[in-house]
Amino acid sequence: MQPQLTESQISANQGQALYDITGAFSNVVGQGTAIVNSICEVISTIRNLL
């Protein structure tokens, strides 16, 4: 028999899921920012060579 989840356990699980989603999203944003920065550096380097 599975014990019923209490209200606090359910809300804790929801909070953990939200935290995981937020962390994954900020991770993607951070990687995207790093990629954009490196692309900008490459473009400025090419411009300097021309």
mmCIF file as gemmi writes it, N, C-alpha and C atoms, coordinates in Angstrom:
data_model
loop_
_atom_site.group_PDB
_atom_site.id
_atom_site.type_symbol
_atom_site.label_atom_id
_atom_site.label_alt_id
_atom_site.label_comp_id
_atom_site.label_asym_id
_atom_site.label_entity_id
_atom_site.label_seq_id
_atom_site.pdbx_PDB_ins_code
_atom_site.Cartn_x
_atom_site.Cartn_y
_atom_site.Cartn_z
_atom_site.occupancy
_atom_site.B_iso_or_equiv
_atom_site.pdbx_formal_charge
_atom_site.auth_seq_id
_atom_site.auth_asym_id
_atom_site.pdbx_PDB_model_num
ATOM 1 N N . MET Axp A 1 ? 0.838 -1.2 0 1 0 ? 1 A 1
ATOM 2 C CA . MET Axp A 1 ? 0 0 0 1 0 ? 1 A 1
ATOM 3 C C . MET Axp A 1 ? 0.876 1.255 0 1 0 ? 1 A 1
ATOM 4 N N . GLN Axp A 2 ? 0.619 2.126 -0.938 1 0 ? 2 A 1
ATOM 5 C CA . GLN Axp A 2 ? 1.365 3.377 -0.991 1 0 ? 2 A 1
ATOM 6 C C . GLN Axp A 2 ? 0.745 4.378 -0.023 1 0 ? 2 A 1
ATOM 7 N N . PRO Axp A 3 ? 1.543 5.023 0.796 1 0 ? 3 A 1
ATOM 8 C CA . PRO Axp A 3 ? 0.992 6.073 1.67 1 0 ? 3 A 1
ATOM 9 C C . PRO Axp A 3 ? 0.599 7.302 0.854 1 0 ? 3 A 1
ATOM 10 N N . GLN Axp A 4 ? -0.45 7.96 1.302 1 0 ? 4 A 1
ATOM 11 C CA . GLN Axp A 4 ? -0.894 9.167 0.603 1 0 ? 4 A 1
ATOM 12 C C . GLN Axp A 4 ? 0.141 10.285 0.783 1 0 ? 4 A 1
ATOM 13 N N . LEU Axp A 5 ? 0.372 11.032 -0.282 1 0 ? 5 A 1
ATOM 14 C CA . LEU Axp A 5 ? 1.266 12.184 -0.173 1 0 ? 5 A 1
ATOM 15 C C . LEU Axp A 5 ? 0.574 13.277 0.625 1 0 ? 5 A 1
ATOM 16 N N . THR Axp A 6 ? 1.288 13.862 1.548 1 0 ? 6 A 1
ATOM 17 C CA . THR Axp A 6 ? 0.723 14.979 2.299 1 0 ? 6 A 1
ATOM 18 C C . THR Axp A 6 ? 0.793 16.245 1.449 1 0 ? 6 A 1
ATOM 19 N N . GLU Axp A 7 ? 0.04 17.258 1.862 1 0 ? 7 A 1
ATOM 20 C CA . GLU Axp A 7 ? 0.032 18.522 1.118 1 0 ? 7 A 1
ATOM 21 C C . GLU Axp A 7 ? 1.429 19.124 1.037 1 0 ? 7 A 1
ATOM 22 N N . SER Axp A 8 ? 2.175 19.063 2.142 1 0 ? 8 A 1
ATOM 23 C CA . SER Axp A 8 ? 3.508 19.67 2.146 1 0 ? 8 A 1
ATOM 24 C C . SER Axp A 8 ? 4.45 18.922 1.216 1 0 ? 8 A 1
ATOM 25 N N . GLN Axp A 9 ? 4.315 17.602 1.129 1 0 ? 9 A 1
ATOM 26 C CA . GLN Axp A 9 ? 5.164 16.837 0.215 1 0 ? 9 A 1
ATOM 27 C C . GLN Axp A 9 ? 4.848 17.182 -1.232 1 0 ? 9 A 1
ATOM 28 N N . ILE Axp A 10 ? 3.55 17.328 -1.528 1 0 ? 10 A 1
ATOM 29 C CA . ILE Axp A 10 ? 3.144 17.664 -2.894 1 0 ? 10 A 1
ATOM 30 C C . ILE Axp A 10 ? 3.689 19.038 -3.282 1 0 ? 10 A 1
ATOM 31 N N . SER Axp A 11 ? 3.524 20.024 -2.416 1 0 ? 11 A 1
ATOM 32 C CA . SER Axp A 11 ? 4.002 21.37 -2.735 1 0 ? 11 A 1
ATOM 33 C C . SER Axp A 11 ? 5.524 21.392 -2.815 1 0 ? 11 A 1
ATOM 34 N N . ALA Axp A 12 ? 6.195 20.577 -2.001 1 0 ? 12 A 1
ATOM 35 C CA . ALA Axp A 12 ? 7.655 20.511 -2.072 1 0 ? 12 A 1
ATOM 36 C C . ALA Axp A 12 ? 8.084 19.931 -3.412 1 0 ? 12 A 1
ATOM 37 N N . ASN Axp A 13 ? 7.366 18.906 -3.883 1 0 ? 13 A 1
ATOM 38 C CA . ASN Axp A 13 ? 7.682 18.32 -5.186 1 0 ? 13 A 1
ATOM 39 C C . ASN Axp A 13 ? 7.466 19.33 -6.306 1 0 ? 13 A 1
ATOM 40 N N . GLN Axp A 14 ? 6.384 20.104 -6.223 1 0 ? 14 A 1
ATOM 41 C CA . GLN Axp A 14 ? 6.115 21.12 -7.237 1 0 ? 14 A 1
ATOM 42 C C . GLN Axp A 14 ? 7.21 22.186 -7.219 1 0 ? 14 A 1
ATOM 43 N N . GLY Axp A 15 ? 7.624 22.588 -6.012 1 0 ? 15 A 1
ATOM 44 C CA . GLY Axp A 15 ? 8.684 23.588 -5.906 1 0 ? 15 A 1
ATOM 45 C C . GLY Axp A 15 ? 9.985 23.073 -6.485 1 0 ? 15 A 1
ATOM 46 N N . GLN Axp A 16 ? 10.293 21.798 -6.251 1 0 ? 16 A 1
ATOM 47 C CA . GLN Axp A 16 ? 11.517 21.211 -6.793 1 0 ? 16 A 1
ATOM 48 C C . GLN Axp A 16 ? 11.463 21.161 -8.317 1 0 ? 16 A 1
ATOM 49 N N . ALA Axp A 17 ? 10.306 20.798 -8.861 1 0 ? 17 A 1
ATOM 50 C CA . ALA Axp A 17 ? 10.15 20.748 -10.313 1 0 ? 17 A 1
ATOM 51 C C . ALA Axp A 17 ? 10.332 22.139 -10.913 1 0 ? 17 A 1
ATOM 52 N N . LEU Axp A 18 ? 9.726 23.144 -10.279 1 0 ? 18 A 1
ATOM 53 C CA . LEU Axp A 18 ? 9.854 24.519 -10.76 1 0 ? 18 A 1
ATOM 54 C C . LEU Axp A 18 ? 11.308 24.966 -10.706 1 0 ? 18 A 1
ATOM 55 N N . TYR Axp A 19 ? 12.003 24.593 -9.622 1 0 ? 19 A 1
ATOM 56 C CA . TYR Axp A 19 ? 13.411 24.944 -9.466 1 0 ? 19 A 1
ATOM 57 C C . TYR Axp A 19 ? 14.242 24.295 -10.568 1 0 ? 19 A 1
ATOM 58 N N . ASP Axp A 20 ? 13.964 23.029 -10.876 1 0 ? 20 A 1
ATOM 59 C CA . ASP Axp A 20 ? 14.694 22.326 -11.932 1 0 ? 20 A 1
ATOM 60 C C . ASP Axp A 20 ? 14.472 22.994 -13.28 1 0 ? 20 A 1
ATOM 61 N N . ILE Axp A 21 ? 13.208 23.346 -13.578 1 0 ? 21 A 1
ATOM 62 C CA . ILE Axp A 21 ? 12.886 23.987 -14.855 1 0 ? 21 A 1
ATOM 63 C C . ILE Axp A 21 ? 13.591 25.339 -14.958 1 0 ? 21 A 1
ATOM 64 N N . THR Axp A 22 ? 13.552 26.118 -13.869 1 0 ? 22 A 1
ATOM 65 C CA . THR Axp A 22 ? 14.199 27.432 -13.864 1 0 ? 22 A 1
ATOM 66 C C . THR Axp A 22 ? 15.701 27.292 -14.068 1 0 ? 22 A 1
ATOM 67 N N . GLY Axp A 23 ? 16.303 26.311 -13.391 1 0 ? 23 A 1
ATOM 68 C CA . GLY Axp A 23 ? 17.743 26.089 -13.529 1 0 ? 23 A 1
ATOM 69 C C . GLY Axp A 23 ? 18.114 25.691 -14.941 1 0 ? 23 A 1
ATOM 70 N N . ALA Axp A 24 ? 17.32 24.815 -15.551 1 0 ? 24 A 1
ATOM 71 C CA . ALA Axp A 24 ? 17.59 24.384 -16.919 1 0 ? 24 A 1
ATOM 72 C C . ALA Axp A 24 ? 17.465 25.57 -17.873 1 0 ? 24 A 1
ATOM 73 N N . PHE Axp A 25 ? 16.445 26.421 -17.651 1 0 ? 25 A 1
ATOM 74 C CA . PHE Axp A 25 ? 16.222 27.571 -18.521 1 0 ? 25 A 1
ATOM 75 C C . PHE Axp A 25 ? 17.385 28.551 -18.43 1 0 ? 25 A 1
ATOM 76 N N . SER Axp A 26 ? 17.83 28.865 -17.203 1 0 ? 26 A 1
ATOM 77 C CA . SER Axp A 26 ? 18.934 29.809 -17.049 1 0 ? 26 A 1
ATOM 78 C C . SER Axp A 26 ? 20.219 29.22 -17.613 1 0 ? 26 A 1
ATOM 79 N N . ASN Axp A 27 ? 20.359 27.894 -17.554 1 0 ? 27 A 1
ATOM 80 C CA . ASN Axp A 27 ? 21.516 27.228 -18.134 1 0 ? 27 A 1
ATOM 81 C C . ASN Axp A 27 ? 21.534 27.433 -19.647 1 0 ? 27 A 1
ATOM 82 N N . VAL Axp A 28 ? 20.377 27.248 -20.293 1 0 ? 28 A 1
ATOM 83 C CA . VAL Axp A 28 ? 20.265 27.433 -21.739 1 0 ? 28 A 1
ATOM 84 C C . VAL Axp A 28 ? 20.56 28.883 -22.108 1 0 ? 28 A 1
ATOM 85 N N . VAL Axp A 29 ? 20.007 29.82 -21.329 1 0 ? 29 A 1
ATOM 86 C CA . VAL Axp A 29 ? 20.237 31.245 -21.597 1 0 ? 29 A 1
ATOM 87 C C . VAL Axp A 29 ? 21.721 31.568 -21.465 1 0 ? 29 A 1
ATOM 88 N N . GLY Axp A 30 ? 22.364 31.006 -20.434 1 0 ? 30 A 1
ATOM 89 C CA . GLY Axp A 30 ? 23.793 31.248 -20.242 1 0 ? 30 A 1
ATOM 90 C C . GLY Axp A 30 ? 24.62 30.72 -21.398 1 0 ? 30 A 1
ATOM 91 N N . GLN Axp A 31 ? 24.291 29.528 -21.87 1 0 ? 31 A 1
ATOM 92 C CA . GLN Axp A 31 ? 25.016 28.949 -23.002 1 0 ? 31 A 1
ATOM 93 C C . GLN Axp A 31 ? 24.78 29.774 -24.258 1 0 ? 31 A 1
ATOM 94 N N . GLY Axp A 32 ? 23.537 30.209 -24.46 1 0 ? 32 A 1
ATOM 95 C CA . GLY Axp A 32 ? 23.216 31.024 -25.625 1 0 ? 32 A 1
ATOM 96 C C . GLY Axp A 32 ? 23.976 32.337 -25.612 1 0 ? 32 A 1
ATOM 97 N N . THR Axp A 33 ? 24.077 32.955 -24.438 1 0 ? 33 A 1
ATOM 98 C CA . THR Axp A 33 ? 24.82 34.207 -24.305 1 0 ? 33 A 1
ATOM 99 C C . THR Axp A 33 ? 26.29 33.993 -24.627 1 0 ? 33 A 1
ATOM 100 N N . ALA Axp A 34 ? 26.86 32.89 -24.148 1 0 ? 34 A 1
ATOM 101 C CA . ALA Axp A 34 ? 28.268 32.591 -24.413 1 0 ? 34 A 1
ATOM 102 C C . ALA Axp A 34 ? 28.496 32.386 -25.904 1 0 ? 34 A 1
ATOM 103 N N . ILE Axp A 35 ? 27.556 31.695 -26.571 1 0 ? 35 A 1
ATOM 104 C CA . ILE Axp A 35 ? 27.68 31.455 -28.014 1 0 ? 35 A 1
ATOM 105 C C . ILE Axp A 35 ? 27.616 32.776 -28.772 1 0 ? 35 A 1
ATOM 106 N N . VAL Axp A 36 ? 26.663 33.634 -28.406 1 0 ? 36 A 1
ATOM 107 C CA . VAL Axp A 36 ? 26.523 34.936 -29.071 1 0 ? 36 A 1
ATOM 108 C C . VAL Axp A 36 ? 27.788 35.764 -28.88 1 0 ? 36 A 1
ATOM 109 N N . ASN Axp A 37 ? 28.343 35.749 -27.66 1 0 ? 37 A 1
ATOM 110 C CA . ASN Axp A 37 ? 29.558 36.514 -27.391 1 0 ? 37 A 1
ATOM 111 C C . ASN Axp A 37 ? 30.714 36.024 -28.25 1 0 ? 37 A 1
ATOM 112 N N . SER Axp A 38 ? 30.874 34.702 -28.378 1 0 ? 38 A 1
ATOM 113 C CA . SER Axp A 38 ? 31.983 34.18 -29.17 1 0 ? 38 A 1
ATOM 114 C C . SER Axp A 38 ? 31.789 34.498 -30.648 1 0 ? 38 A 1
ATOM 115 N N . ILE Axp A 39 ? 30.529 34.466 -31.127 1 0 ? 39 A 1
ATOM 116 C CA . ILE Axp A 39 ? 30.261 34.83 -32.524 1 0 ? 39 A 1
ATOM 117 C C . ILE Axp A 39 ? 30.629 36.291 -32.762 1 0 ? 39 A 1
ATOM 118 N N . CYS Axp A 40 ? 30.268 37.169 -31.814 1 0 ? 40 A 1
ATOM 119 C CA . CYS Axp A 40 ? 30.6 38.588 -31.946 1 0 ? 40 A 1
ATOM 120 C C . CYS Axp A 40 ? 32.111 38.789 -31.971 1 0 ? 40 A 1
ATOM 121 N N . GLU Axp A 41 ? 32.833 38.033 -31.161 1 0 ? 41 A 1
ATOM 122 C CA . GLU Axp A 41 ? 34.291 38.141 -31.157 1 0 ? 41 A 1
ATOM 123 C C . GLU Axp A 41 ? 34.866 37.725 -32.5 1 0 ? 41 A 1
ATOM 124 N N . VAL Axp A 42 ? 34.354 36.642 -33.074 1 0 ? 42 A 1
ATOM 125 C CA . VAL Axp A 42 ? 34.83 36.174 -34.378 1 0 ? 42 A 1
ATOM 126 C C . VAL Axp A 42 ? 34.561 37.229 -35.444 1 0 ? 42 A 1
ATOM 127 N N . ILE Axp A 43 ? 33.358 37.813 -35.421 1 0 ? 43 A 1
ATOM 128 C CA . ILE Axp A 43 ? 32.996 38.829 -36.42 1 0 ? 43 A 1
ATOM 129 C C . ILE Axp A 43 ? 33.925 40.034 -36.304 1 0 ? 43 A 1
ATOM 130 N N . SER Axp A 44 ? 34.176 40.495 -35.07 1 0 ? 44 A 1
ATOM 131 C CA . SER Axp A 44 ? 35.038 41.666 -34.907 1 0 ? 44 A 1
ATOM 132 C C . SER Axp A 44 ? 36.469 41.341 -35.324 1 0 ? 44 A 1
ATOM 133 N N . THR Axp A 45 ? 36.919 40.114 -35.085 1 0 ? 45 A 1
ATOM 134 C CA . THR Axp A 45 ? 38.266 39.711 -35.511 1 0 ? 45 A 1
ATOM 135 C C . THR Axp A 45 ? 38.369 39.73 -37.026 1 0 ? 45 A 1
ATOM 136 N N . ILE Axp A 46 ? 37.342 39.209 -37.711 1 0 ? 46 A 1
ATOM 137 C CA . ILE Axp A 46 ? 37.343 39.192 -39.18 1 0 ? 46 A 1
ATOM 138 C C . ILE Axp A 46 ? 37.33 40.618 -39.716 1 0 ? 46 A 1
ATOM 139 N N . ARG Axp A 47 ? 36.546 41.49 -39.094 1 0 ? 47 A 1
ATOM 140 C CA . ARG Axp A 47 ? 36.488 42.885 -39.538 1 0 ? 47 A 1
ATOM 141 C C . ARG Axp A 47 ? 37.849 43.548 -39.399 1 0 ? 47 A 1
ATOM 142 N N . ASN Axp A 48 ? 38.56 43.222 -38.317 1 0 ? 48 A 1
ATOM 143 C CA . ASN Axp A 48 ? 39.874 43.818 -38.116 1 0 ? 48 A 1
ATOM 144 C C . ASN Axp A 48 ? 40.862 43.337 -39.176 1 0 ? 48 A 1
ATOM 145 N N . LEU Axp A 49 ? 40.701 42.123 -39.646 1 0 ? 49 A 1
ATOM 146 C CA . LEU Axp A 49 ? 41.606 41.592 -40.663 1 0 ? 49 A 1
ATOM 147 C C . LEU Axp A 49 ? 41.345 42.232 -42.02 1 0 ? 49 A 1
ATOM 148 N N . LEU Axp A 50 ? 40.094 42.585 -42.296 1 0 ? 50 A 1
ATOM 149 C CA . LEU Axp A 50 ? 39.753 43.151 -43.606 1 0 ? 50 A 1
ATOM 150 C C . LEU Axp A 50 ? 40.249 44.575 -43.757 1 0 ? 50 A 1
